[in-house]
Amino acid sequence: MNAVNEQTADQVAPESPLLRIFDFPDKISPMLVKELRQGLRGWGFVSLFIALQAIMLLFMLTLSLSKNYGDLGQDVSSMIFLFFSLAALVIQPLRGMSSLSTEIKDDTIDLMVMTKLSAWRITLGKWVSLFSQTLLLLTALLPYLILRYFFGGMQLIPELLMLFVILVLSGVSTALAVGLSALPSIILRGGAMLAVVGFSTIAIFGLFADSSSTTREILTFLAFETEGMANFFLGLLVISIYSLLFFLDFGASQIAPKAENRATPRRIVGTILLLLSFFVFSLNADETAAAVGAMFTIIAAGPLLMFSMNEPMELAPRVVRPFLNKGLLGTLSSRLLYPGWCAGSFYSVFFLALCYSIFVIILSGVPHKSGLVEMHTVIINLIGIFIAPALMARVFWRNSSNPFSTYLIFFGGLMILSIIAKIIDEASVGNPSSIILFWLPNINFFDTISSRAALDEEAHLILSLIVTGAYTICLLIISSIRGRKIYGEIEAHMRSVMKNKVEANVPNIPEKVN
């Protein structure tokens, strides 16, 4: 028996040193290593890689047989952008739709959380795996860019920036797919992702398939020939980075244990990046472009504010302790950074007020004062569009087990009601919805952008201020009453625990007897 074992051991080939060189290092997250191995060997990536190469080879072969090389260079660029966009913005995000849901369905997510892997590292590993595959697809397309150079008319920097833009958008859409994959409802995550992918497909074919003139316009923008376009591009890049991190954090928060505080870092990082985008946009020499960029920032902050105002009120004692240890500063900041919709509502109002203040400063430098009242009205009603559904959810469905879904119901319902009302306005005499539904920020918003308000500009601005202000004050009152009860009880309990622990650690020193 021993002889057989020795013979079997001798037959095992020694491990080649090359395998250790080409293998993943131990410092890389095991979750990432697992995902990379499975992803690169899977039929999905292999099929996509081979299909992309076959299509590009066939296309280049067809062009090489052409006798007229007049505008073929631009056609080559358009086709490279088209096929890479379809692979990176459509197929790759669809592959991420089941990233976290598969782990949850197979009951392996609990085992991962029990290890040293945090929910964030698990989600990040899923995204890095898919994004690395997208980078590999881009690397495989670089030889075609070299061939494209020989057709002439190549704009090197703008075309490379175009590929970079597609890559960034792919990272954001893939992060969205990974984040949504943690939702329990397959209808919700599938419907949202199909809507995003459908819009991306239509946009891709509209930009790159119809004609090369649209591609030229995009490349002209990326050449930064117009003053201020570089700052505008950098501002959009910061917003993209923020969106990517937010979507990944959304997925991590869905699988994280209740004791893990995801709300505080999400709000801090989101605030820093969004304020950074405000700063970059404000550097634009064109104040109007800076104001438009600031509006983009407020719109991009929408998902963060929606999620903050509708987080479940689940506050673990270990989350409270770091704030209490920082004294008065920690207590004040906790009212903005605690998990739960109470602190989230205060944070959202504080952030929106800060953004609006910066927006006012930017608008003060606009040389042309026409349309400023309109822009103020649009921003104020945009703020009200985010806050009004949160207040309605707290008042009419306060015991909901899923506050975020409840918020989306009210948000979507108000949007549908407003759209129907404006359609009726188009078919009727006058503007009845502006009078009957004046208490809805959505109606006031659509009236402003369509210039169909029943009041003049100044009066409409005052009405928007009153309506949005009323919703904001009521939401803060409800959040303050509810938060004082819940947060106060947990803080009082933690203070007593910390006090008893300190007293227990104080040694008993015997008194000196004279």
N, C-alpha and C positions, 0 to 999 in steps of 0.2 A: 504493500500500500504506500509506504514511504517512497519507494522507488518510482511508483507511478506519479506521485505528487512532485517529486524532484524532476521527473521527465517533463511533466506539464509546465512546471515553472521555467525550465530551460527553454521550452518552445515559445514562451511569451516573448515577443520582440521588445527590446528595450525602448523606452520613450525617446524619440528623436529630439535633440536640442532645438531643431527648427520649430517644432510644435510649441515649445515654450516661448519662442520669439514672436510667433504670429498669433499666439493666444492673447485673450484679454488680460490686462494686468489685474492684480488683486485689489487695487485701490478703486477700481470702477465698481459702482453699485451692482450687486448681484441681480437686482431686478432689471437693470439696463442690459446686463449681459444676457440674461434669459430672453428678453424681448428682441434683442438684436439677432441672436441665433435663430429664434423661431421666425422672425420676420424675414431675414435674408434668405432662409431656406424655404419659406412658404411659397405656394404656387401663385399667390396673389402678386407678390413683388416680382417673381421670376417672369410671369406672364406679361406684366406691365413693362418690364425692362426690355424683353425680347420684342414685344409689339412696337414699342417706341422706336427701337433701333431699326426694325424692318420698315416701318412707315417712313422714317427719315431717309433711309438708304434708297427706297423706291422713289421718293420725291426728288432727291438729289440726282439720281440716275436719269429721271425724266427731264430735269432742267439741263443736264449736261448734253442731252441730245437736241436741245433747242438751238436754232440758228441765230436767233435774235437775243442778244444779251442786254438789251437796252435798260430794262427796269427789273431784271431778275434778282439783283442784289436785295432790293427792298422786299421782293416776294419771298426770298429765302428767310429773311429776318422775320417776316410776318408768320411764316409757317413754323419756324422754331418757337416763336412766342406762343403760337396757337397750341401746338402739341404739348409743349412743356406746361402751359397753363392748364390744359385739360388733365394732364397727369398729376400736377401739383395741387390744383385748386378744386378738382372734382373727385378723382379716383382716390387719392391719398386720404383726404378727409373721410370719405365713405368707409375706408378700411379701418378708421379709428372709431367708428360708431359703436363697436362692441368691445372696446378695449377694457373698460372697467366692469361693464355689465357681465362679461364672461366670467371674470373672477368672482363677482358676487353670486352669479348663478351656480358656479361650481363650489361655492363655500370655501374658497381659498383666500378670500380677502381677509377674513378674521385671522388666519394663520400668519399672513404677512404683517398685519398690524401688531400682532403679539411679539414679533421680532423687533430688532432695532430699526427696521424700516418704518419711517413715519408715513402718514397718508400723503404728504407732499412729495416725498421721494418716490413713492409708488406711482403717483400720477405723472411726475416728471420723467420717470423711466419709460413709461408708455409713450409719452410725447417725443422724447429724444430718439427713441427707436424709429418711429415713423418719419420724423424730420431728417434723420440720418439717411434713410432710404431716399428721401427727396433730394438730398445733397448728392447722393450717388447718381441719381437720374440726371441731375444738372451737370455733373462731371462728365457723364457719358455723352452729353450734347455739345461739349466744348469743341471737339474736333470739327463739328459742322460749322461752328462760327469761324474757324480758320479757313474752311473751304468757302464760306460766304465772303471772306475778304477778297478773294480772287474775282468775284463778280463785280466788284467796284461799288462805290457810293456808301461805304460803311462808316457809320458814326460810332466810333469805338466806345467812348465813355457813356453816351446816352444808352446804347444798346446793352452794355454791361449793367448799367443802372436799372434798365428795364427788367433784366433777369433777376437782379437783386430785389426789385419791388415784388415780382412774382413770388420769389422765395420767401419774403417777409409775409406776404398775404397767405402763402401756403402754411407758414408756421402758425399764423393766427387762426385760420380755418381749421387746421389740424388740432390746435389746442381747444377750439370750440367743440369739435367732435369728441375729443377725449373727455372734456368736462361734462358734456351732455350724456355721455355713455354711462355715467353713474346714476342717472335718474331712473327710478323704478318703473316709470310708465314708458312702454315702448312706443306708444302713440305720440307722446309729447316729444321724446328725443328724436324719433323718426321723422315726425312732421316738421320740427324745427330744422333738422339737418337737411331734409329734402328741399325745404324752402330756400335755404342758403345755397345748396348745390345747384338748384334750378336757376336761381338768380345769377350765380357765377357762370353757369354754362351759357345763358343768354348774353351776358356781358362779354364773355370771351369771344363768342362768334360775332357779336356786333362790333367788337374792336379790331379783331385780327382777320376775320374770314371774308368780310364783304369787300373791303378795298384797302389798299395800302395808304390812302390819304389819312385815315385815322391813326395809323401807326406813325406816320410822319409827325402829326400833331403831338402825339404823346412824346416822341423823341425830342421834339422841339422844346416841350416843357421841361424834360429831363436834362436838356442842355443848359438850363438856367440862364437863358439869354435875357429874360425879363427881370428887372430889378425886384428883389425880394422873394423870388421863387425858391431860392435855396433855403431860406429860413422857413418858408411855408412847407417845403418838403421835409425838413428836419422836425418840424412840429408834428406833422402827420406820422413820421417815424416813431416819435416818442409815444404818441397815442397808440400806435400798433403794438409797441412793446408792453404798454400798460394793458391793452386788451388781451394779449397773449398770457400775461401773468394772471390776470383776473380769471380767465376761463379755466386755466389749470388749477387755480386755487378753488374755484367753484367745484370742480370735480373732487379735489382733495377734501373739501368740507363735507361732501356727501358721504364719504367713507371713513372720515376721521371719527374716533371715539369722542364722546361728549366732553371728556376731560381735556381734550386738546383744543386750545384757543386758536382758531383760525381767523376770527373776526378782527382782532387787534392788528396783526401784521398786514392783513388785507387792506384795512382802512389807512394805515400809515403809509404803506408803499403806494397805494392808489393816489393818496393826496399828494405825495412827493412828485410822482410822475406826471399827474395832471397839472399841477402848478408849474412844473418844468415846461410842459407844452405851452401853457399860458405865457411863460417868460420867453420862449423861443418865438412864438407868434408875435409877441409885442416888439421884438427886435426888427420886425418887418418895416421897411421904410414907407410902404403903402399902408396907411392906417385902416383903409377899408378892408384890405386883405387880412390885416391883423384882427379886425373885428370879426370877419368871417371865420378865421381860424379859432378865435375864442368861442364862437358858437359851436364849432365842431367839438371843442373840448367839453363843453357842457353836455352836448348830446352823447359823447363818448362816456361821460360819467354816469349816464343813465343806468346801465346794469349794476354798477357798484352801489348806487343810491337805492335802487329797487331792492337789491338783496339785503342791504343794511337795514332798511325800514321794515323788513319782513322776516328777520331771523327768528327762529324759535327762542323762547325765553328759557334757555337751559344754561344755567350758570353754575359751574363746578367750583367748590371752595378753593381749589388750587389755582384757579384763574384769578380769584379775588386777592390772594395773598400778596403778589408783587405790587399791586396798586396800593394796598394798605401800608406796605413797608416804605413807600415813598412819601408818606405824610400828606400834607395838604395838596401838594402838586399832584400826587397820585390820585387822591380823591376827586379832584376837579377833572383830571383827564379821564378818569374812569367813566364819567357821565357821557363821554363821547366814544370811548373805546371798548366798553364792556360788550360781550356778546349779547344778542337779543335786540328786538325791535325798539325797545324803549331808548336805549343808548344810541341805537342806529338812527332813530328819528332825529335826535338832537345832533348827531354827527352830520346827517344829510342836510339839515337846515343850516348848520354852521358852514359846511362846505359850499352850499349854494350861495349863501350870503357873501362868502369870501370871493367866490368866482364872479358874482355880480359886481362886487366892488372893483375888482381888477378890470372887469369889462367896462365899467363906467370910466375908469382912468384911461383905458385905451381909446374909448370913443371921444374923450375930451380933446384928443389930438387930431381928430378927423377934420380936415380943412373945409369940406363941404358939409354944412349942417343940415341939408335936406335929407330927410329919411331917418334922422337920428331918433325921433320920437317913435317911429315904426319899429326900429331895431330894439329899443328899450321895451316896447310892448311885446314883441316876439319873445324876448328872453324871459320876461316876467311870466307870461303865459306858459312858456316852456317849463319853467320851474313849477308852476301850478299843475301842469299835466302829470308830473311825477308825484306831487304831494297829495292831490285830491283822492286818488284811488286808495292810498295808504290810510287816510282818515276814514273813508267809507268802509274799508275792511275792518278797521278797529271798532267802528260804531255798529255796523250791521252784521258782522260775522266775527265777533271778538273771540269766540271759543273755538275757532278753526284749528284743527290739528296740523294743517299745512298752510301757514300764513302766506308763503310766497305764491302758491297756487291761487289762493284767494285774491291776492293782490292782482295777479295776472287776469283773473276773471273780471274784476272791476275795471282794470286798465283797458282790456280789450273791449268790454261792454261800452265804456265811455267813448272810445274811439269809433266803434261801429255806430253808436247813437249820433255822434257828431257828424260822421260822414253821411248818414241817411238824412240828417237835418239839412245839411248843406245841399244835398241833391234836391230835396224838396224846395229849398230856397231858389235854386236855379229854375225850377218849373213854375214858380209862383211869383206874384207881384209883391215887391217889397222884400223885406228880409226878416220874416217872422221868427226864425230861430234865434236871432240875436236878441230879441226882446223876451221871448219865453224862456230860453235857456242861457240867459246872461250869466248865471251862477256857475257855469261850467268853463274852466280854463280852455278846454279843447275848442269850444265854439269861438271864444274870443281869439284863440290862436289862428284858426282858419279864417276868421273875419279879417284879421290883420294881414295875413299873407295874400289873401285874395282881394284886399281893398274893398270889402263889402260891409264894413262896419256901419251900424245905424247911427253912431255918434261920430263927432269929429275926432281928430287924432289925439288931442290933449284929453278930452273927456273919456275916450276909450282907454287911454293909458291910466287915468285915475281909476276907472272901473276895474281894470285888470289888477291894479295894485290892491284895491279893496278885496276883490275875490280871492286872489292868491294869498294875501295877508290873513284873511279870515280862516282859510284852510290851514295855513301854517300855524297860527296861534292855537286853534282847536287841537291840532295834532300834538303840539308841544304840551298842552295842558293834560291831555289824556296820557301821554308818555310820562310826564312828570309824576302824576298820581300813581300810575301803575308801577313805574320804576322805583319810586320812593319806598313802596311796600316790599317789592321783591328784593331789590338790591339792598335795602336797609336791613332786612332780616338776615340775609346771608353775611353782610358785613359785620353786624352785631355778633353773630355766631362766631365768625372768624376772629374778631377782636378778643372775645372771651377765650377762645382756644389758644391764641397767641399769648394772652396774658397768663393763663394757667401754665403754659409751657415755660414761660420765663420764670415764673415763681417756682416751678418745680426744679429748675436748673440752679436756683440760688442756694448755695450751701448754708447749712445751719451752723452759725458760728456761736459757740457758747459764750455767755457773758463772763467777764472777769470778776472773780470774787475777791473783795478787799479783805 
